[in-house]
Amino acid sequence: MRNREFGRTGRKVSEIGFGAWAIGAAWGEVNDEEALAALHAALDTGVTFIDTADVYGDGHSEQLIAKVIRERGGERPFIATKAGRRLPQQSVEGYSAENLNAWIDRSLRNLETDCLDLVQLHCPATDLYYHPEVFERLDRLVDQGKIRNYGVSVERVEEALKAIEYPGVVSVQIIFNVFRQRPIEHFFAQAAEKKVAIIARVPLASGLLSGKFKRDTQFEANDHRLFNRNGEAFDVGETFSGVPYEVGLDAVEKVRPLVSGDTTMAKFALRWILMFDAVTVAIPGARNPAQARSNAEAAALPAISESAMQEIKSIYDAYIKQYVHQRW
């Protein structure tokens, strides 16, 4: 497992991390024993970055992570959490000093620590990025020693570009995968110039890029891949990266011939992300040890050829771009 510099923080993290949304909620039934085993397996492979949020299972994801860290002892991995989605309705006013303090105090308890490595604003409304007072409140929390660093998790490239104008923002978490390529155009260069870490989320397009789904694949009622297909619960871009399901299936079949040997589609898709030096860490989810180990193995794959990279760009342009490129 290779490590990459996490922006300006002075920390290094594994280039494959662990996304802990799936062990919290909204991806079907969660088995805690399997989830704990998946976390252990990921850490055993050299993963040193875990991403979670205070709303994943209403804090359950954070608590599972704390349990694993307590059981293992030794040096803690870099744990990033998020705040803001506990609001009943998103508004700039909701990110008050009082609310930010309450959310962070709750995460401190859930993660059993006295200082959070990284707190990310959790996909707030675009207008928030035009309110510097919110970021000043985060600066005060750093001064108080409650958080070491802060960043943002965004829906749109526009939000990412605005966020990194604030000097305290050390990281941006953004959807980036074979089906969401817009960040390459302008944002990556800007982030690299400002030494901002990039966390690539939804790296497998909600599993579409695993190549395992079919038109008749059934998802559980409590799985967002069923209940959020049209953005009924949150931004539709979070589900299959905003790509219509059947369109995504067709595009996957165009990518499949590029995957050689015994490499899986999922590993190939993760390796594609790591081809971009601007990316600090990709955060695939895992609900069992086998998935966690497979994700980590992507880091050991050889570089993808230039011709294959060009073919992926052509597939994106032909099949996917019209649905997602200008929207996010």
C-alpha positions in Angstrom: 0.0 0.0 0.0 1.4 3.3 -1.1 0.9 6.5 0.9 0.3 10.1 -0.4 0.6 13.5 1.3 -2.6 14.7 2.8 -2.5 18.2 1.5 -0.9 20.7 3.9 -1.5 18.7 7.1 1.9 17.1 7.3 0.2 13.7 7.4 0.5 10.8 4.9 -2.4 8.4 4.3 -2.9 5.3 2.3 -4.0 5.9 -1.3 -6.9 3.5 -0.8 -9.0 4.3 2.3 -12.1 2.9 3.8 -15.5 4.5 3.2 -17.7 3.8 6.1 -21.1 4.9 4.8 -22.1 1.3 3.9 -21.5 0.0 7.4 -23.7 2.7 8.8 -26.9 2.7 6.8 -28.6 3.1 3.4 -26.9 0.2 1.6 -29.2 -2.6 2.7 -29.0 -4.6 5.9 -25.8 -4.0 8.0 -24.2 -6.9 9.9 -22.0 -5.4 12.7 -19.8 -8.4 13.0 -19.0 -8.3 9.3 -18.6 -4.6 9.4 -16.1 -4.8 12.2 -14.2 -7.6 10.5 -14.1 -5.5 7.3 -12.6 -2.6 9.2 -10.0 -4.9 10.7 -9.2 -6.4 7.4 -8.7 -3.0 5.8 -6.4 -1.8 8.5 -4.4 -5.1 8.2 -3.8 -4.4 4.5 -2.2 -1.0 5.4 -5.2 1.3 5.0 -4.6 4.3 7.3 -7.5 6.5 6.2 -11.2 6.0 7.3 -14.0 8.3 6.2 -17.3 8.4 8.0 -20.1 10.9 9.0 -22.2 11.6 12.0 -25.4 10.7 10.1 -24.2 7.3 8.9 -26.5 5.1 10.9 -27.1 8.1 13.2 -23.6 7.8 14.6 -23.4 4.0 14.4 -20.6 4.0 11.8 -18.5 6.3 14.0 -19.1 4.0 17.0 -18.1 0.9 15.0 -14.8 2.6 14.0 -14.1 3.6 17.6 -14.7 0.0 18.7 -12.1 -1.3 16.2 -9.6 1.3 17.1 -10.0 0.4 20.8 -9.6 -3.3 20.1 -6.5 -2.8 18.0 -4.6 -0.2 20.1 -1.5 1.3 18.8 -1.3 4.2 16.3 -4.7 5.5 15.3 -5.5 5.8 11.6 -6.5 9.2 10.1 -10.2 9.4 10.7 -12.3 11.9 8.8 -15.9 12.5 9.7 -18.5 15.0 8.5 -21.1 17.3 10.0 -24.1 19.2 8.8 -26.6 16.5 7.6 -28.2 16.4 11.0 -30.1 19.5 10.1 -33.7 18.8 9.2 -33.4 21.1 6.3 -30.2 22.5 4.8 -29.6 26.2 5.3 -26.7 28.5 5.9 -28.2 29.5 9.2 -28.1 25.9 10.4 -24.3 26.0 10.4 -24.3 28.2 13.5 -21.5 28.0 16.1 -23.9 26.3 18.5 -24.8 23.6 16.0 -21.2 23.0 14.8 -20.1 22.6 18.4 -22.9 20.2 19.2 -22.2 18.0 16.1 -18.5 17.9 16.8 -19.0 17.1 20.5 -21.2 14.2 19.5 -18.6 12.9 17.0 -15.9 13.2 19.7 -17.9 11.0 21.9 -18.8 8.5 19.2 -15.2 8.2 18.0 -13.8 8.2 21.6 -11.2 10.9 21.1 -10.5 14.4 22.4 -9.6 15.8 18.9 -11.0 15.0 15.5 -8.4 14.6 12.7 -10.6 16.1 10.0 -14.2 17.4 10.0 -15.8 18.0 6.7 -18.9 20.1 6.0 -21.3 17.4 4.6 -22.6 18.6 1.3 -24.1 21.9 2.4 -26.1 24.2 0.1 -24.0 26.0 -2.5 -24.8 29.3 -0.9 -22.8 28.4 2.2 -19.5 28.7 0.4 -20.2 32.4 0.0 -20.4 32.9 3.8 -16.9 33.2 5.3 -18.3 33.4 8.8 -19.0 29.6 8.7 -15.3 28.9 7.9 -14.3 31.4 10.7 -16.3 29.2 13.1 -14.3 26.2 12.0 -11.1 28.1 12.5 -12.1 28.8 16.1 -12.8 25.0 16.6 -9.2 24.4 15.4 -8.0 27.0 17.9 -10.0 25.3 20.7 -8.3 22.0 19.9 -11.5 20.1 19.1 -10.5 19.5 15.5 -7.1 19.4 13.9 -8.2 20.2 10.3 -11.3 20.9 8.4 -12.5 20.4 4.8 -15.6 20.0 2.7 -17.6 17.3 1.0 -19.2 18.7 -2.1 -21.7 17.8 -4.8 -20.5 20.2 -7.5 -17.1 21.3 -8.9 -18.3 24.9 -8.5 -18.5 24.3 -4.7 -15.1 22.7 -4.6 -13.5 25.7 -6.4 -15.1 28.1 -4.1 -14.2 26.2 -1.0 -10.5 26.1 -1.7 -10.5 29.9 -1.7 -10.7 29.6 2.1 -7.1 29.1 3.5 -8.3 26.8 6.3 -9.8 24.2 3.9 -7.2 21.4 3.7 -9.3 18.9 1.8 -12.1 18.5 -0.6 -14.1 15.3 -0.9 -15.7 15.0 -4.3 -17.3 12.3 -6.5 -14.7 11.2 -8.9 -14.7 8.0 -10.9 -14.8 6.6 -14.5 -18.4 8.0 -14.7 -17.6 11.4 -13.2 -14.6 12.9 -14.9 -15.3 16.7 -14.8 -12.9 17.4 -11.8 -10.0 16.6 -14.1 -10.6 19.6 -16.3 -9.8 22.5 -13.9 -10.3 21.6 -10.3 -7.4 19.1 -9.9 -4.8 21.7 -11.0 -6.3 24.3 -8.7 -6.3 21.9 -5.7 -2.7 20.8 -6.5 -1.5 24.5 -6.6 -3.0 25.2 -3.2 -1.9 21.8 -1.8 -5.4 20.7 -1.0 -6.0 17.0 -0.4 -8.6 15.4 -2.7 -10.7 12.5 -1.3 -12.3 10.6 -4.2 -15.7 9.5 -3.0 -18.3 7.2 -4.7 -15.3 5.6 -6.5 -17.2 2.7 -7.9 -20.4 4.6 -8.8 -22.4 2.9 -6.1 -21.2 -0.5 -7.3 -22.0 0.0 -11.0 -18.3 -0.1 -11.8 -17.9 -3.5 -10.0 -19.5 -4.9 -13.2 -21.7 -7.2 -11.1 -25.1 -5.6 -11.7 -27.7 -6.6 -14.3 -30.9 -5.0 -15.4 -32.8 -7.4 -13.1 -30.6 -6.9 -10.0 -32.8 -6.4 -6.9 -31.8 -3.9 -4.2 -33.2 -4.0 -0.7 -35.9 -1.4 0.4 -33.4 0.3 2.7 -30.7 0.6 0.0 -30.4 4.1 -1.6 -29.7 2.3 -4.9 -33.4 1.6 -4.9 -35.0 4.5 -3.0 -32.9 7.4 -4.4 -32.7 6.6 -8.1 -34.4 9.9 -8.9 -33.1 11.9 -6.0 -36.1 11.2 -3.7 -34.0 11.3 -0.5 -30.9 13.3 -1.4 -28.9 14.5 -4.4 -29.4 12.0 -7.2 -25.7 12.3 -8.0 -24.9 10.2 -4.9 -26.6 7.2 -6.4 -24.9 5.6 -9.4 -23.0 8.9 -9.7 -26.2 10.4 -11.2 -26.0 8.1 -14.3 -29.3 6.4 -15.3 -28.9 2.8 -14.2 -29.4 1.2 -17.7 -27.1 3.7 -19.3 -24.5 2.9 -16.7 -24.8 -0.9 -17.4 -24.3 -0.3 -21.1 -21.2 1.8 -20.5 -19.8 -0.8 -18.1 -19.9 -3.4 -20.9 -17.8 -1.1 -23.0 -15.2 -0.8 -20.2 -15.1 -4.5 -19.4 -12.8 -5.5 -22.3 -10.1 -3.2 -21.0 -9.8 -5.2 -17.8 -7.1 -7.8 -18.4 -6.1 -11.0 -16.6 -7.6 -11.8 -13.3 -8.2 -8.2 -12.3 -11.7 -7.4 -11.3 -13.7 -4.5 -12.7 -13.8 -2.9 -9.3 -10.0 -3.0 -8.8 -9.5 -1.6 -12.3 -11.9 1.3 -11.6 -10.0 2.1 -8.4 -6.7 1.9 -10.2 -8.0 4.4 -12.8 -8.6 6.9 -10.0 -5.1 6.4 -8.6 -3.6 7.3 -12.1 -4.3 11.0 -11.1 -1.6 12.4 -8.9 -4.0 15.2 -7.6 -6.0 12.5 -5.9 -4.9 11.8 -2.3 -7.1 8.9 -1.4 -10.0 6.9 -2.8 -12.6 5.7 -0.3 -14.5 2.6 -1.5 -16.8 1.0 1.0 -16.7 -2.5 2.2 -19.2 -4.5 4.2 -17.1 -7.7 4.7 -13.4 -8.6 4.9 -13.2 -9.9 1.3 -14.4 -6.6 -0.1 -11.9 -4.7 2.1 -9.0 -6.8 1.0 -10.0 -6.6 -2.7 -10.2 -2.8 -2.5 -6.7 -2.6 -1.0 -5.3 -4.8 -3.7 -6.2 -2.2 -6.4 -3.2 -0.1 -5.2 -0.8 -2.9 -6.3 -2.0 -3.1 -9.9 0.3 -1.8 -12.6 -0.4 1.5 -14.2 -3.2 1.6 -16.8 -1.9 2.1 -20.3 -2.3 5.4 -22.1 -4.4 3.7 -24.8 -6.8 2.3 -22.2 -7.0 5.7 -20.4 -7.9 7.3 -23.8 -10.5 4.6 -24.4 -12.1 5.2 -21.0 -12.3 8.9 -21.9 -14.0 8.0 -25.2 -16.5 5.8 -23.4 -17.3 8.6 -21.0 -17.7 11.1 -23.8 -20.0 8.8 -25.8 -22.2 7.3 -23.1 -22.0 9.2 -19.8 -21.0 12.9 -20.3 -24.4 14.1 -21.5 -26.0 13.0 -18.2 -23.5 14.3 -15.6 -20.8 16.6 -16.9 -22.5 20.0 -16.6 -24.8 19.0 -13.8 -22.1 18.4 -11.2 
